Amino acid sequence: MKIRWEDGFRIRVTVNDSETLISANREGLLSLAKQLRDLAEELPGSHIHYDEYNSLEEGSAELIIEKKD
């Protein structure tokens, strides 16, 4: 699956206790929406891994989204 990003995207993931917050600008939200739509068409077990080294803002928590059944 090819991961596509809108120019200027910004996304941050923070975890506090049992709460996870995904904060993003317009371009970040559009990018995530397209990626989730693409992931929905993949086989079960397919996933997208986000972290501060490949897509999230510095200091963000890792985020993995996986397609089930």
C-alpha positions in Angstrom: 0.0 0.0 0.0 1.4 3.4 -1.0 1.2 6.0 1.8 0.2 9.4 0.4 0.6 12.7 2.2 -0.9 16.1 1.6 1.7 18.9 1.4 2.2 20.6 4.7 0.6 17.9 6.8 1.2 17.9 10.6 0.1 15.2 13.0 0.8 14.6 16.7 -0.3 11.7 18.8 -0.2 12.0 22.6 -1.2 9.4 25.3 -2.2 10.4 28.8 -3.4 7.7 31.1 -6.0 5.8 29.0 -6.7 8.7 26.6 -5.1 8.9 23.1 -5.3 12.2 21.3 -4.6 12.6 17.6 -4.2 16.3 16.7 -3.7 17.3 13.0 -4.1 20.2 10.7 -6.4 20.1 7.7 -3.7 18.5 5.5 -3.0 15.9 8.2 -6.6 15.0 8.6 -7.0 14.6 4.8 -3.9 12.4 4.6 -5.2 10.2 7.4 -8.6 9.9 5.9 -7.2 8.8 2.5 -4.8 6.3 4.2 -7.6 4.8 6.3 -9.8 4.5 3.1 -6.9 2.7 1.3 -6.3 0.5 4.3 -9.9 -0.6 4.3 -9.3 -2.2 0.8 -6.3 -4.2 2.0 -6.2 -7.7 3.4 -6.8 -8.4 7.1 -3.7 -8.0 9.1 -2.5 -5.1 6.9 -1.4 -2.1 9.0 0.0 1.4 8.9 2.7 2.3 11.5 3.1 6.0 12.4 5.9 7.4 14.5 8.0 10.6 14.9 10.6 9.2 12.5 8.4 8.7 9.5 5.3 11.0 9.8 4.4 12.3 13.2 5.6 15.4 14.9 8.6 15.1 17.3 7.6 13.7 20.7 4.6 11.9 19.4 3.6 8.5 20.6 3.7 5.6 18.1 0.4 4.7 16.4 -0.4 1.5 14.6 -3.7 1.1 12.8 -4.5 -2.5 11.6 -7.3 -3.9 9.5 -9.1 -6.8 11.1 -11.5 -9.3 9.4 
